[in-house]
Amino acid sequence: MKRMFIDKETGKVVAVRGSSIRVYMPKELIDLLSRYDLEVEKLYGDYRMSEYRATSPRLIVVAKKR
């Protein structure tokens, strides 16, 4: 994604910022964290700490160093 910030008065671009998003499946994240000696303790599906499900709006991972 690329975001351009434009000065309202001059109409000139004052900044450009880019970002990218990578979507991981839970298994992929667990494997990736494991490679760095992190053990997944819990998966949550939202900021209210609801149980993670495939239909959850997000994936929040709680992990600890082994």
C-alpha positions in Angstrom: 0.0 0.0 0.0 1.2 3.5 -0.8 -0.1 6.6 1.0 0.5 10.1 -0.2 0.1 13.1 2.1 -0.8 16.3 0.3 -0.7 19.8 1.6 -4.3 21.2 1.3 -3.1 24.7 0.5 -0.5 24.0 -2.1 -1.7 20.7 -3.4 1.9 19.4 -3.3 2.8 16.0 -2.0 4.6 16.4 1.4 5.2 12.8 2.2 4.9 9.3 0.8 4.8 6.3 3.0 4.6 2.7 1.9 3.7 -0.5 3.8 2.9 -4.1 3.1 0.9 -6.7 4.8 1.6 -10.4 5.0 -1.2 -12.7 6.1 -0.2 -15.8 8.0 -2.3 -18.8 9.0 -2.0 -19.9 12.7 0.2 -22.9 11.8 2.6 -20.7 9.8 3.0 -18.3 12.8 3.5 -21.1 15.3 6.2 -22.7 13.1 7.9 -19.3 12.5 7.9 -18.4 16.2 9.2 -21.9 17.0 12.3 -21.3 14.8 13.2 -18.4 17.1 12.7 -20.4 20.3 9.3 -18.9 21.1 6.5 -21.2 22.3 2.9 -20.2 21.6 0.8 -20.1 24.8 -2.5 -18.9 23.5 -4.3 -17.7 20.3 -7.0 -15.0 20.5 -9.4 -13.9 17.9 -10.0 -10.3 18.9 -9.0 -7.6 21.4 -11.6 -8.9 23.9 -9.4 -12.1 24.1 -12.1 -14.3 22.6 -11.1 -17.8 21.5 -9.5 -17.8 18.0 -11.6 -19.3 15.2 -11.2 -19.3 11.5 -13.9 -16.6 11.3 -12.2 -14.3 13.9 -11.5 -10.8 12.7 -7.8 -11.1 13.7 -5.2 -13.4 15.2 -3.5 -12.4 18.4 -0.6 -14.6 19.5 0.8 -14.8 23.0 4.1 -16.5 23.1 7.0 -16.9 25.5 10.7 -17.5 25.1 11.7 -21.2 25.7 
